[in-house]
Amino acid sequence: MTDTLQRYRESIDNIDAALVFMLAERFKITQAVGEYKATHALPPADPGREERQVARLRQLALDANLDPDFTEKFLRFIIDEVIRHHERLREG
């Protein structure tokens, strides 16, 4: 393997690690939101906020030259997981 390829791969590995830690931090906060919602009898999902977030992140993706459809799919996956967690908190 060339030094150049090795450096690229090391950068990718660092970015992947940062993504994992950022997702972990995001889920810590959404867990707190879920507990707040459960305590205050609020619904697990907020479709209006979800729509605004999707639109905002699609624009950010365009600004960053990233496929907005990919970004939306990625965000949808995260939102669905958060809602699932919030529903469990509400039930339990």
PyMOL Python script that loads the backbone (N, CA, C, O; Angstrom):
from pymol import cmd

cmd.read_pdbstr("""\
ATOM      1  N   MET A   1       0.851  -1.170   0.000  1.00  0.00           N
ATOM      2  CA  MET A   1       0.000   0.000   0.000  1.00  0.00           C
ATOM      3  C   MET A   1       0.907   1.246   0.000  1.00  0.00           C
ATOM      4  O   MET A   1       1.934   1.291   0.676  1.00  0.00           O
ATOM      5  N   THR A   2       0.500   2.222  -0.758  1.00  0.00           N
ATOM      6  CA  THR A   2       1.303   3.439  -0.842  1.00  0.00           C
ATOM      7  C   THR A   2       1.071   4.320   0.384  1.00  0.00           C
ATOM      8  O   THR A   2       0.060   4.197   1.076  1.00  0.00           O
ATOM      9  N   ASP A   3       2.029   5.209   0.634  1.00  0.00           N
ATOM     10  CA  ASP A   3       1.877   6.151   1.751  1.00  0.00           C
ATOM     11  C   ASP A   3       0.648   7.037   1.568  1.00  0.00           C
ATOM     12  O   ASP A   3      -0.043   7.356   2.536  1.00  0.00           O
ATOM     13  N   THR A   4       0.381   7.426   0.346  1.00  0.00           N
ATOM     14  CA  THR A   4      -0.766   8.286   0.071  1.00  0.00           C
ATOM     15  C   THR A   4      -2.063   7.576   0.437  1.00  0.00           C
ATOM     16  O   THR A   4      -2.917   8.146   1.116  1.00  0.00           O
ATOM     17  N   LEU A   5      -2.208   6.346  -0.008  1.00  0.00           N
ATOM     18  CA  LEU A   5      -3.413   5.581   0.300  1.00  0.00           C
ATOM     19  C   LEU A   5      -3.540   5.373   1.810  1.00  0.00           C
ATOM     20  O   LEU A   5      -4.636   5.464   2.363  1.00  0.00           O
ATOM     21  N   GLN A   6      -2.444   5.101   2.458  1.00  0.00           N
ATOM     22  CA  GLN A   6      -2.458   4.914   3.905  1.00  0.00           C
ATOM     23  C   GLN A   6      -2.924   6.178   4.619  1.00  0.00           C
ATOM     24  O   GLN A   6      -3.712   6.099   5.562  1.00  0.00           O
ATOM     25  N   ARG A   7      -2.449   7.335   4.183  1.00  0.00           N
ATOM     26  CA  ARG A   7      -2.872   8.603   4.786  1.00  0.00           C
ATOM     27  C   ARG A   7      -4.367   8.852   4.562  1.00  0.00           C
ATOM     28  O   ARG A   7      -5.072   9.299   5.466  1.00  0.00           O
ATOM     29  N   TYR A   8      -4.838   8.558   3.353  1.00  0.00           N
ATOM     30  CA  TYR A   8      -6.272   8.701   3.082  1.00  0.00           C
ATOM     31  C   TYR A   8      -7.079   7.817   4.035  1.00  0.00           C
ATOM     32  O   TYR A   8      -8.063   8.262   4.626  1.00  0.00           O
ATOM     33  N   ARG A   9      -6.658   6.586   4.173  1.00  0.00           N
ATOM     34  CA  ARG A   9      -7.392   5.644   5.025  1.00  0.00           C
ATOM     35  C   ARG A   9      -7.351   6.065   6.493  1.00  0.00           C
ATOM     36  O   ARG A   9      -8.334   5.898   7.215  1.00  0.00           O
ATOM     37  N   GLU A  10      -6.238   6.599   6.927  1.00  0.00           N
ATOM     38  CA  GLU A  10      -6.155   7.084   8.304  1.00  0.00           C
ATOM     39  C   GLU A  10      -7.102   8.259   8.519  1.00  0.00           C
ATOM     40  O   GLU A  10      -7.734   8.366   9.571  1.00  0.00           O
ATOM     41  N   SER A  11      -7.200   9.134   7.534  1.00  0.00           N
ATOM     42  CA  SER A  11      -8.137  10.253   7.627  1.00  0.00           C
ATOM     43  C   SER A  11      -9.572   9.756   7.676  1.00  0.00           C
ATOM     44  O   SER A  11     -10.372  10.250   8.470  1.00  0.00           O
ATOM     45  N   ILE A  12      -9.903   8.795   6.845  1.00  0.00           N
ATOM     46  CA  ILE A  12     -11.250   8.209   6.847  1.00  0.00           C
ATOM     47  C   ILE A  12     -11.537   7.578   8.205  1.00  0.00           C
ATOM     48  O   ILE A  12     -12.626   7.752   8.751  1.00  0.00           O
ATOM     49  N   ASP A  13     -10.575   6.852   8.751  1.00  0.00           N
ATOM     50  CA  ASP A  13     -10.760   6.230  10.069  1.00  0.00           C
ATOM     51  C   ASP A  13     -11.018   7.279  11.147  1.00  0.00           C
ATOM     52  O   ASP A  13     -11.866   7.082  12.017  1.00  0.00           O
ATOM     53  N   ASN A  14     -10.291   8.385  11.092  1.00  0.00           N
ATOM     54  CA  ASN A  14     -10.485   9.464  12.065  1.00  0.00           C
ATOM     55  C   ASN A  14     -11.871  10.083  11.921  1.00  0.00           C
ATOM     56  O   ASN A  14     -12.539  10.357  12.918  1.00  0.00           O
ATOM     57  N   ILE A  15     -12.293  10.299  10.704  1.00  0.00           N
ATOM     58  CA  ILE A  15     -13.629  10.865  10.455  1.00  0.00           C
ATOM     59  C   ILE A  15     -14.707   9.908  10.946  1.00  0.00           C
ATOM     60  O   ILE A  15     -15.677  10.330  11.576  1.00  0.00           O
ATOM     61  N   ASP A  16     -14.540   8.621  10.656  1.00  0.00           N
ATOM     62  CA  ASP A  16     -15.517   7.629  11.128  1.00  0.00           C
ATOM     63  C   ASP A  16     -15.616   7.638  12.650  1.00  0.00           C
ATOM     64  O   ASP A  16     -16.715   7.569  13.201  1.00  0.00           O
ATOM     65  N   ALA A  17     -14.477   7.723  13.329  1.00  0.00           N
ATOM     66  CA  ALA A  17     -14.489   7.777  14.797  1.00  0.00           C
ATOM     67  C   ALA A  17     -15.222   9.026  15.280  1.00  0.00           C
ATOM     68  O   ALA A  17     -16.012   8.958  16.222  1.00  0.00           O
ATOM     69  N   ALA A  18     -14.964  10.158  14.641  1.00  0.00           N
ATOM     70  CA  ALA A  18     -15.636  11.396  15.026  1.00  0.00           C
ATOM     71  C   ALA A  18     -17.146  11.280  14.817  1.00  0.00           C
ATOM     72  O   ALA A  18     -17.923  11.755  15.646  1.00  0.00           O
ATOM     73  N   LEU A  19     -17.562  10.658  13.729  1.00  0.00           N
ATOM     74  CA  LEU A  19     -18.992  10.471  13.464  1.00  0.00           C
ATOM     75  C   LEU A  19     -19.646   9.636  14.560  1.00  0.00           C
ATOM     76  O   LEU A  19     -20.740   9.958  15.023  1.00  0.00           O
ATOM     77  N   VAL A  20     -18.980   8.576  14.969  1.00  0.00           N
ATOM     78  CA  VAL A  20     -19.533   7.708  16.013  1.00  0.00           C
ATOM     79  C   VAL A  20     -19.697   8.490  17.317  1.00  0.00           C
ATOM     80  O   VAL A  20     -20.741   8.407  17.965  1.00  0.00           O
ATOM     81  N   PHE A  21     -18.678   9.242  17.697  1.00  0.00           N
ATOM     82  CA  PHE A  21     -18.768  10.010  18.936  1.00  0.00           C
ATOM     83  C   PHE A  21     -19.816  11.119  18.831  1.00  0.00           C
ATOM     84  O   PHE A  21     -20.498  11.415  19.812  1.00  0.00           O
ATOM     85  N   MET A  22     -19.951  11.727  17.668  1.00  0.00           N
ATOM     86  CA  MET A  22     -20.972  12.759  17.483  1.00  0.00           C
ATOM     87  C   MET A  22     -22.375  12.152  17.562  1.00  0.00           C
ATOM     88  O   MET A  22     -23.276  12.744  18.155  1.00  0.00           O
ATOM     89  N   LEU A  23     -22.557  10.979  16.968  1.00  0.00           N
ATOM     90  CA  LEU A  23     -23.857  10.313  17.064  1.00  0.00           C
ATOM     91  C   LEU A  23     -24.163   9.928  18.502  1.00  0.00           C
ATOM     92  O   LEU A  23     -25.300  10.061  18.956  1.00  0.00           O
ATOM     93  N   ALA A  24     -23.156   9.452  19.217  1.00  0.00           N
ATOM     94  CA  ALA A  24     -23.360   9.099  20.627  1.00  0.00           C
ATOM     95  C   ALA A  24     -23.802  10.316  21.428  1.00  0.00           C
ATOM     96  O   ALA A  24     -24.714  10.226  22.250  1.00  0.00           O
ATOM     97  N   GLU A  25     -23.161  11.443  21.191  1.00  0.00           N
ATOM     98  CA  GLU A  25     -23.531  12.674  21.894  1.00  0.00           C
ATOM     99  C   GLU A  25     -24.942  13.107  21.514  1.00  0.00           C
ATOM    100  O   GLU A  25     -25.713  13.543  22.369  1.00  0.00           O
ATOM    101  N   ARG A  26     -25.275  12.989  20.248  1.00  0.00           N
ATOM    102  CA  ARG A  26     -26.616  13.357  19.784  1.00  0.00           C
ATOM    103  C   ARG A  26     -27.668  12.488  20.469  1.00  0.00           C
ATOM    104  O   ARG A  26     -28.709  12.984  20.899  1.00  0.00           O
ATOM    105  N   PHE A  27     -27.388  11.188  20.567  1.00  0.00           N
ATOM    106  CA  PHE A  27     -28.357  10.286  21.186  1.00  0.00           C
ATOM    107  C   PHE A  27     -28.458  10.512  22.689  1.00  0.00           C
ATOM    108  O   PHE A  27     -29.517  10.258  23.264  1.00  0.00           O
ATOM    109  N   LYS A  28     -27.411  10.975  23.344  1.00  0.00           N
ATOM    110  CA  LYS A  28     -27.513  11.339  24.765  1.00  0.00           C
ATOM    111  C   LYS A  28     -28.518  12.470  24.933  1.00  0.00           C
ATOM    112  O   LYS A  28     -29.344  12.453  25.845  1.00  0.00           O
ATOM    113  N   ILE A  29     -28.437  13.445  24.045  1.00  0.00           N
ATOM    114  CA  ILE A  29     -29.356  14.593  24.131  1.00  0.00           C
ATOM    115  C   ILE A  29     -30.774  14.174  23.773  1.00  0.00           C
ATOM    116  O   ILE A  29     -31.725  14.571  24.447  1.00  0.00           O
ATOM    117  N   THR A  30     -30.926  13.380  22.723  1.00  0.00           N
ATOM    118  CA  THR A  30     -32.285  12.969  22.347  1.00  0.00           C
ATOM    119  C   THR A  30     -32.889  12.054  23.410  1.00  0.00           C
ATOM    120  O   THR A  30     -34.111  12.005  23.554  1.00  0.00           O
ATOM    121  N   GLN A  31     -32.056  11.329  24.154  1.00  0.00           N
ATOM    122  CA  GLN A  31     -32.561  10.524  25.270  1.00  0.00           C
ATOM    123  C   GLN A  31     -33.162  11.449  26.327  1.00  0.00           C
ATOM    124  O   GLN A  31     -34.231  11.169  26.869  1.00  0.00           O
ATOM    125  N   ALA A  32     -32.472  12.546  26.615  1.00  0.00           N
ATOM    126  CA  ALA A  32     -32.983  13.519  27.580  1.00  0.00           C
ATOM    127  C   ALA A  32     -34.287  14.144  27.070  1.00  0.00           C
ATOM    128  O   ALA A  32     -35.219  14.360  27.845  1.00  0.00           O
ATOM    129  N   VAL A  33     -34.348  14.429  25.778  1.00  0.00           N
ATOM    130  CA  VAL A  33     -35.581  14.958  25.183  1.00  0.00           C
ATOM    131  C   VAL A  33     -36.703  13.943  25.349  1.00  0.00           C
ATOM    132  O   VAL A  33     -37.821  14.311  25.711  1.00  0.00           O
ATOM    133  N   GLY A  34     -36.422  12.682  25.093  1.00  0.00           N
ATOM    134  CA  GLY A  34     -37.432  11.635  25.237  1.00  0.00           C
ATOM    135  C   GLY A  34     -37.945  11.523  26.655  1.00  0.00           C
ATOM    136  O   GLY A  34     -39.143  11.338  26.873  1.00  0.00           O
ATOM    137  N   GLU A  35     -37.040  11.635  27.631  1.00  0.00           N
ATOM    138  CA  GLU A  35     -37.453  11.585  29.034  1.00  0.00           C
ATOM    139  C   GLU A  35     -38.323  12.787  29.374  1.00  0.00           C
ATOM    140  O   GLU A  35     -39.318  12.662  30.088  1.00  0.00           O
ATOM    141  N   TYR A  36     -37.943  13.946  28.862  1.00  0.00           N
ATOM    142  CA  TYR A  36     -38.740  15.157  29.079  1.00  0.00           C
ATOM    143  C   TYR A  36     -40.136  14.978  28.482  1.00  0.00           C
ATOM    144  O   TYR A  36     -41.139  15.282  29.127  1.00  0.00           O
ATOM    145  N   LYS A  37     -40.189  14.483  27.247  1.00  0.00           N
ATOM    146  CA  LYS A  37     -41.484  14.285  26.587  1.00  0.00           C
ATOM    147  C   LYS A  37     -42.340  13.292  27.356  1.00  0.00           C
ATOM    148  O   LYS A  37     -43.539  13.514  27.524  1.00  0.00           O
ATOM    149  N   ALA A  38     -41.745  12.199  27.825  1.00  0.00           N
ATOM    150  CA  ALA A  38     -42.499  11.191  28.567  1.00  0.00           C
ATOM    151  C   ALA A  38     -43.039  11.769  29.873  1.00  0.00           C
ATOM    152  O   ALA A  38     -44.182  11.508  30.250  1.00  0.00           O
ATOM    153  N   THR A  39     -42.216  12.549  30.555  1.00  0.00           N
ATOM    154  CA  THR A  39     -42.612  13.158  31.824  1.00  0.00           C
ATOM    155  C   THR A  39     -43.737  14.173  31.647  1.00  0.00           C
ATOM    156  O   THR A  39     -44.590  14.331  32.521  1.00  0.00           O
ATOM    157  N   HIS A  40     -43.727  14.856  30.509  1.00  0.00           N
ATOM    158  CA  HIS A  40     -44.715  15.909  30.261  1.00  0.00           C
ATOM    159  C   HIS A  40     -45.831  15.479  29.305  1.00  0.00           C
ATOM    160  O   HIS A  40     -46.559  16.315  28.769  1.00  0.00           O
ATOM    161  N   ALA A  41     -45.953  14.177  29.101  1.00  0.00           N
ATOM    162  CA  ALA A  41     -47.018  13.612  28.260  1.00  0.00           C
ATOM    163  C   ALA A  41     -47.051  14.226  26.862  1.00  0.00           C
ATOM    164  O   ALA A  41     -48.120  14.482  26.308  1.00  0.00           O
ATOM    165  N   LEU A  42     -45.868  14.458  26.305  1.00  0.00           N
ATOM    166  CA  LEU A  42     -45.775  14.971  24.940  1.00  0.00           C
ATOM    167  C   LEU A  42     -45.604  13.807  23.972  1.00  0.00           C
ATOM    168  O   LEU A  42     -45.057  12.772  24.352  1.00  0.00           O
ATOM    169  N   PRO A  43     -46.058  13.953  22.732  1.00  0.00           N
ATOM    170  CA  PRO A  43     -45.928  12.859  21.766  1.00  0.00           C
ATOM    171  C   PRO A  43     -44.458  12.587  21.419  1.00  0.00           C
ATOM    172  O   PRO A  43     -43.638  13.505  21.424  1.00  0.00           O
ATOM    173  N   PRO A  44     -44.129  11.327  21.120  1.00  0.00           N
ATOM    174  CA  PRO A  44     -42.755  10.969  20.791  1.00  0.00           C
ATOM    175  C   PRO A  44     -42.238  11.638  19.513  1.00  0.00           C
ATOM    176  O   PRO A  44     -41.044  11.913  19.391  1.00  0.00           O
ATOM    177  N   ALA A  45     -43.128  11.894  18.577  1.00  0.00           N
ATOM    178  CA  ALA A  45     -42.727  12.481  17.291  1.00  0.00           C
ATOM    179  C   ALA A  45     -43.249  13.907  17.179  1.00  0.00           C
ATOM    180  O   ALA A  45     -44.273  14.261  17.763  1.00  0.00           O
ATOM    181  N   ASP A  46     -42.525  14.711  16.419  1.00  0.00           N
ATOM    182  CA  ASP A  46     -42.928  16.091  16.136  1.00  0.00           C
ATOM    183  C   ASP A  46     -42.756  16.303  14.630  1.00  0.00           C
ATOM    184  O   ASP A  46     -41.723  16.801  14.183  1.00  0.00           O
ATOM    185  N   PRO A  47     -43.775  15.920  13.851  1.00  0.00           N
ATOM    186  CA  PRO A  47     -43.646  15.975  12.390  1.00  0.00           C
ATOM    187  C   PRO A  47     -43.253  17.345  11.843  1.00  0.00           C
ATOM    188  O   PRO A  47     -42.510  17.422  10.865  1.00  0.00           O
ATOM    189  N   GLY A  48     -43.731  18.412  12.446  1.00  0.00           N
ATOM    190  CA  GLY A  48     -43.372  19.752  11.973  1.00  0.00           C
ATOM    191  C   GLY A  48     -41.879  20.012  12.123  1.00  0.00           C
ATOM    192  O   GLY A  48     -41.235  20.519  11.205  1.00  0.00           O
ATOM    193  N   ARG A  49     -41.332  19.663  13.286  1.00  0.00           N
ATOM    194  CA  ARG A  49     -39.886  19.834  13.495  1.00  0.00           C
ATOM    195  C   ARG A  49     -39.104  18.944  12.542  1.00  0.00           C
ATOM    196  O   ARG A  49     -38.094  19.367  11.978  1.00  0.00           O
ATOM    197  N   GLU A  50     -39.566  17.722  12.364  1.00  0.00           N
ATOM    198  CA  GLU A  50     -38.876  16.811  11.449  1.00  0.00           C
ATOM    199  C   GLU A  50     -38.804  17.402  10.046  1.00  0.00           C
ATOM    200  O   GLU A  50     -37.755  17.356   9.403  1.00  0.00           O
ATOM    201  N   GLU A  51     -39.912  17.956   9.575  1.00  0.00           N
ATOM    202  CA  GLU A  51     -39.933  18.571   8.236  1.00  0.00           C
ATOM    203  C   GLU A  51     -38.942  19.728   8.147  1.00  0.00           C
ATOM    204  O   GLU A  51     -38.209  19.860   7.167  1.00  0.00           O
ATOM    205  N   ARG A  52     -38.930  20.560   9.183  1.00  0.00           N
ATOM    206  CA  ARG A  52     -37.991  21.694   9.182  1.00  0.00           C
ATOM    207  C   ARG A  52     -36.542  21.216   9.212  1.00  0.00           C
ATOM    208  O   ARG A  52     -35.685  21.779   8.531  1.00  0.00           O
ATOM    209  N   GLN A  53     -36.273  20.192   9.992  1.00  0.00           N
ATOM    210  CA  GLN A  53     -34.913  19.658  10.070  1.00  0.00           C
ATOM    211  C   GLN A  53     -34.476  19.066   8.731  1.00  0.00           C
ATOM    212  O   GLN A  53     -33.354  19.294   8.281  1.00  0.00           O
ATOM    213  N   VAL A  54     -35.359  18.316   8.108  1.00  0.00           N
ATOM    214  CA  VAL A  54     -35.036  17.717   6.813  1.00  0.00           C
ATOM    215  C   VAL A  54     -34.734  18.814   5.800  1.00  0.00           C
ATOM    216  O   VAL A  54     -33.741  18.738   5.076  1.00  0.00           O
ATOM    217  N   ALA A  55     -35.585  19.830   5.749  1.00  0.00           N
ATOM    218  CA  ALA A  55     -35.364  20.930   4.797  1.00  0.00           C
ATOM    219  C   ALA A  55     -34.046  21.637   5.094  1.00  0.00           C
ATOM    220  O   ALA A  55     -33.285  21.940   4.176  1.00  0.00           O
ATOM    221  N   ARG A  56     -33.774  21.900   6.368  1.00  0.00           N
ATOM    222  CA  ARG A  56     -32.535  22.592   6.758  1.00  0.00           C
ATOM    223  C   ARG A  56     -31.304  21.773   6.373  1.00  0.00           C
ATOM    224  O   ARG A  56     -30.339  22.308   5.829  1.00  0.00           O
ATOM    225  N   LEU A  57     -31.346  20.468   6.661  1.00  0.00           N
ATOM    226  CA  LEU A  57     -30.178  19.633   6.363  1.00  0.00           C
ATOM    227  C   LEU A  57     -30.027  19.357   4.869  1.00  0.00           C
ATOM    228  O   LEU A  57     -28.910  19.175   4.385  1.00  0.00           O
ATOM    229  N   ARG A  58     -31.129  19.324   4.140  1.00  0.00           N
ATOM    230  CA  ARG A  58     -31.014  19.203   2.680  1.00  0.00           C
ATOM    231  C   ARG A  58     -30.288  20.421   2.110  1.00  0.00           C
ATOM    232  O   ARG A  58     -29.453  20.295   1.215  1.00  0.00           O
ATOM    233  N   GLN A  59     -30.618  21.616   2.646  1.00  0.00           N
ATOM    234  CA  GLN A  59     -29.935  22.825   2.179  1.00  0.00           C
ATOM    235  C   GLN A  59     -28.461  22.803   2.577  1.00  0.00           C
ATOM    236  O   GLN A  59     -27.598  23.169   1.779  1.00  0.00           O
ATOM    237  N   LEU A  60     -28.174  22.382   3.790  1.00  0.00           N
ATOM    238  CA  LEU A  60     -26.769  22.258   4.211  1.00  0.00           C
ATOM    239  C   LEU A  60     -26.017  21.297   3.300  1.00  0.00           C
ATOM    240  O   LEU A  60     -24.865  21.543   2.942  1.00  0.00           O
ATOM    241  N   ALA A  61     -26.670  20.209   2.930  1.00  0.00           N
ATOM    242  CA  ALA A  61     -26.041  19.237   2.031  1.00  0.00           C
ATOM    243  C   ALA A  61     -25.728  19.887   0.686  1.00  0.00           C
ATOM    244  O   ALA A  61     -24.633  19.719   0.150  1.00  0.00           O
ATOM    245  N   LEU A  62     -26.680  20.619   0.153  1.00  0.00           N
ATOM    246  CA  LEU A  62     -26.439  21.307  -1.115  1.00  0.00           C
ATOM    247  C   LEU A  62     -25.262  22.273  -0.992  1.00  0.00           C
ATOM    248  O   LEU A  62     -24.407  22.338  -1.876  1.00  0.00           O
ATOM    249  N   ASP A  63     -25.226  23.024   0.114  1.00  0.00           N
ATOM    250  CA  ASP A  63     -24.134  23.971   0.342  1.00  0.00           C
ATOM    251  C   ASP A  63     -22.784  23.268   0.435  1.00  0.00           C
ATOM    252  O   ASP A  63     -21.753  23.836   0.076  1.00  0.00           O
ATOM    253  N   ALA A  64     -22.800  22.032   0.918  1.00  0.00           N
ATOM    254  CA  ALA A  64     -21.565  21.264   1.103  1.00  0.00           C
ATOM    255  C   ALA A  64     -21.252  20.352  -0.089  1.00  0.00           C
ATOM    256  O   ALA A  64     -20.321  19.549  -0.033  1.00  0.00           O
ATOM    257  N   ASN A  65     -22.026  20.480  -1.155  1.00  0.00           N
ATOM    258  CA  ASN A  65     -21.860  19.616  -2.331  1.00  0.00           C
ATOM    259  C   ASN A  65     -22.031  18.134  -1.998  1.00  0.00           C
ATOM    260  O   ASN A  65     -21.305  17.277  -2.502  1.00  0.00           O
ATOM    261  N   LEU A  66     -23.004  17.859  -1.140  1.00  0.00           N
ATOM    262  CA  LEU A  66     -23.346  16.496  -0.761  1.00  0.00           C
ATOM    263  C   LEU A  66     -24.755  16.214  -1.268  1.00  0.00           C
ATOM    264  O   LEU A  66     -25.605  17.104  -1.273  1.00  0.00           O
ATOM    265  N   ASP A  67     -24.999  15.007  -1.683  1.00  0.00           N
ATOM    266  CA  ASP A  67     -26.303  14.621  -2.214  1.00  0.00           C
ATOM    267  C   ASP A  67     -27.385  14.823  -1.144  1.00  0.00           C
ATOM    268  O   ASP A  67     -27.347  14.163  -0.105  1.00  0.00           O
ATOM    269  N   PRO A  68     -28.345  15.723  -1.382  1.00  0.00           N
ATOM    270  CA  PRO A  68     -29.384  15.965  -0.374  1.00  0.00           C
ATOM    271  C   PRO A  68     -30.286  14.751  -0.141  1.00  0.00           C
ATOM    272  O   PRO A  68     -30.814  14.583   0.958  1.00  0.00           O
ATOM    273  N   ASP A  69     -30.472  13.905  -1.154  1.00  0.00           N
ATOM    274  CA  ASP A  69     -31.272  12.694  -0.962  1.00  0.00           C
ATOM    275  C   ASP A  69     -30.580  11.748   0.013  1.00  0.00           C
ATOM    276  O   ASP A  69     -31.234  11.157   0.872  1.00  0.00           O
ATOM    277  N   PHE A  70     -29.271  11.601  -0.112  1.00  0.00           N
ATOM    278  CA  PHE A  70     -28.506  10.778   0.822  1.00  0.00           C
ATOM    279  C   PHE A  70     -28.623  11.355   2.234  1.00  0.00           C
ATOM    280  O   PHE A  70     -28.840  10.622   3.198  1.00  0.00           O
ATOM    281  N   THR A  71     -28.477  12.669   2.342  1.00  0.00           N
ATOM    282  CA  THR A  71     -28.547  13.332   3.635  1.00  0.00           C
ATOM    283  C   THR A  71     -29.905  13.111   4.279  1.00  0.00           C
ATOM    284  O   THR A  71     -29.993  12.844   5.477  1.00  0.00           O
ATOM    285  N   GLU A  72     -30.960  13.223   3.489  1.00  0.00           N
ATOM    286  CA  GLU A  72     -32.300  13.010   4.025  1.00  0.00           C
ATOM    287  C   GLU A  72     -32.474  11.571   4.491  1.00  0.00           C
ATOM    288  O   GLU A  72     -33.046  11.340   5.556  1.00  0.00           O
ATOM    289  N   LYS A  73     -32.002  10.612   3.730  1.00  0.00           N
ATOM    290  CA  LYS A  73     -32.102   9.203   4.137  1.00  0.00           C
ATOM    291  C   LYS A  73     -31.364   8.965   5.451  1.00  0.00           C
ATOM    292  O   LYS A  73     -31.862   8.274   6.339  1.00  0.00           O
ATOM    293  N   PHE A  74     -30.182   9.541   5.561  1.00  0.00           N
ATOM    294  CA  PHE A  74     -29.381   9.399   6.766  1.00  0.00           C
ATOM    295  C   PHE A  74     -30.114  10.016   7.960  1.00  0.00           C
ATOM    296  O   PHE A  74     -30.189   9.408   9.027  1.00  0.00           O
ATOM    297  N   LEU A  75     -30.653  11.224   7.777  1.00  0.00           N
ATOM    298  CA  LEU A  75     -31.383  11.894   8.847  1.00  0.00           C
ATOM    299  C   LEU A  75     -32.645  11.120   9.206  1.00  0.00           C
ATOM    300  O   LEU A  75     -32.969  10.971  10.384  1.00  0.00           O
ATOM    301  N   ARG A  76     -33.350  10.633   8.212  1.00  0.00           N
ATOM    302  CA  ARG A  76     -34.581   9.858   8.460  1.00  0.00           C
ATOM    303  C   ARG A  76     -34.273   8.624   9.318  1.00  0.00           C
ATOM    304  O   ARG A  76     -35.030   8.289  10.229  1.00  0.00           O
ATOM    305  N   PHE A  77     -33.160   7.956   9.017  1.00  0.00           N
ATOM    306  CA  PHE A  77     -32.760   6.781   9.795  1.00  0.00           C
ATOM    307  C   PHE A  77     -32.559   7.181  11.261  1.00  0.00           C
ATOM    308  O   PHE A  77     -33.009   6.478  12.167  1.00  0.00           O
ATOM    309  N   ILE A  78     -31.887   8.302  11.488  1.00  0.00           N
ATOM    310  CA  ILE A  78     -31.629   8.771  12.849  1.00  0.00           C
ATOM    311  C   ILE A  78     -32.936   9.168  13.530  1.00  0.00           C
ATOM    312  O   ILE A  78     -33.181   8.786  14.674  1.00  0.00           O
ATOM    313  N   ILE A  79     -33.770   9.928  12.837  1.00  0.00           N
ATOM    314  CA  ILE A  79     -35.044  10.368  13.410  1.00  0.00           C
ATOM    315  C   ILE A  79     -35.898   9.164  13.785  1.00  0.00           C
ATOM    316  O   ILE A  79     -36.476   9.134  14.872  1.00  0.00           O
ATOM    317  N   ASP A  80     -35.986   8.185  12.915  1.00  0.00           N
ATOM    318  CA  ASP A  80     -36.793   6.994  13.199  1.00  0.00           C
ATOM    319  C   ASP A  80     -36.287   6.269  14.439  1.00  0.00           C
ATOM    320  O   ASP A  80     -37.080   5.782  15.244  1.00  0.00           O
ATOM    321  N   GLU A  81     -34.985   6.199  14.590  1.00  0.00           N
ATOM    322  CA  GLU A  81     -34.398   5.543  15.765  1.00  0.00           C
ATOM    323  C   GLU A  81     -34.714   6.345  17.031  1.00  0.00           C
ATOM    324  O   GLU A  81     -35.044   5.762  18.064  1.00  0.00           O
ATOM    325  N   VAL A  82     -34.618   7.652  16.960  1.00  0.00           N
ATOM    326  CA  VAL A  82     -34.929   8.508  18.111  1.00  0.00           C
ATOM    327  C   VAL A  82     -36.394   8.340  18.512  1.00  0.00           C
ATOM    328  O   VAL A  82     -36.704   8.201  19.695  1.00  0.00           O
ATOM    329  N   ILE A  83     -37.286   8.353  17.536  1.00  0.00           N
ATOM    330  CA  ILE A  83     -38.713   8.190  17.829  1.00  0.00           C
ATOM    331  C   ILE A  83     -38.968   6.838  18.476  1.00  0.00           C
ATOM    332  O   ILE A  83     -39.756   6.737  19.417  1.00  0.00           O
ATOM    333  N   ARG A  84     -38.312   5.811  17.984  1.00  0.00           N
ATOM    334  CA  ARG A  84     -38.460   4.471  18.573  1.00  0.00           C
ATOM    335  C   ARG A  84     -38.049   4.498  20.047  1.00  0.00           C
ATOM    336  O   ARG A  84     -38.731   3.923  20.896  1.00  0.00           O
ATOM    337  N   HIS A  85     -36.942   5.159  20.345  1.00  0.00           N
ATOM    338  CA  HIS A  85     -36.496   5.288  21.738  1.00  0.00           C
ATOM    339  C   HIS A  85     -37.516   6.069  22.567  1.00  0.00           C
ATOM    340  O   HIS A  85     -37.811   5.694  23.701  1.00  0.00           O
ATOM    341  N   HIS A  86     -38.050   7.146  22.007  1.00  0.00           N
ATOM    342  CA  HIS A  86     -39.027   7.963  22.726  1.00  0.00           C
ATOM    343  C   HIS A  86     -40.307   7.175  22.994  1.00  0.00           C
ATOM    344  O   HIS A  86     -40.905   7.305  24.062  1.00  0.00           O
ATOM    345  N   GLU A  87     -40.722   6.372  22.043  1.00  0.00           N
ATOM    346  CA  GLU A  87     -41.916   5.545  22.241  1.00  0.00           C
ATOM    347  C   GLU A  87     -41.702   4.550  23.371  1.00  0.00           C
ATOM    348  O   GLU A  87     -42.605   4.318  24.175  1.00  0.00           O
ATOM    349  N   ARG A  88     -40.503   3.955  23.436  1.00  0.00           N
ATOM    350  CA  ARG A  88     -40.204   3.008  24.521  1.00  0.00           C
ATOM    351  C   ARG A  88     -40.236   3.702  25.881  1.00  0.00           C
ATOM    352  O   ARG A  88     -40.733   3.138  26.855  1.00  0.00           O
ATOM    353  N   LEU A  89     -39.705   4.924  25.949  1.00  0.00           N
ATOM    354  CA  LEU A  89     -39.727   5.670  27.213  1.00  0.00           C
ATOM    355  C   LEU A  89     -41.156   5.966  27.638  1.00  0.00           C
ATOM    356  O   LEU A  89     -41.488   5.911  28.823  1.00  0.00           O
ATOM    357  N   ARG A  90     -41.978   6.271  26.686  1.00  0.00           N
ATOM    358  CA  ARG A  90     -43.377   6.619  26.979  1.00  0.00           C
ATOM    359  C   ARG A  90     -44.141   5.397  27.482  1.00  0.00           C
ATOM    360  O   ARG A  90     -45.005   5.510  28.351  1.00  0.00           O
ATOM    361  N   GLU A  91     -43.814   4.223  26.925  1.00  0.00           N
ATOM    362  CA  GLU A  91     -44.494   2.989  27.311  1.00  0.00           C
ATOM    363  C   GLU A  91     -44.040   2.490  28.682  1.00  0.00           C
ATOM    364  O   GLU A  91     -44.798   1.873  29.429  1.00  0.00           O
ATOM    365  N   GLY A  92     -42.777   2.781  28.980  1.00  0.00           N
ATOM    366  CA  GLY A  92     -42.217   2.110  30.125  1.00  0.00           C
ATOM    367  C   GLY A  92     -42.002   2.890  31.320  1.00  0.00           C
ATOM    368  O   GLY A  92     -41.526   2.362  32.324  1.00  0.00           O
TER     369      GLY A  92
END
""", "prot")
cmd.dss("prot")
cmd.show_as("cartoon", "prot")
cmd.util.cbc("prot")
cmd.orient("prot")
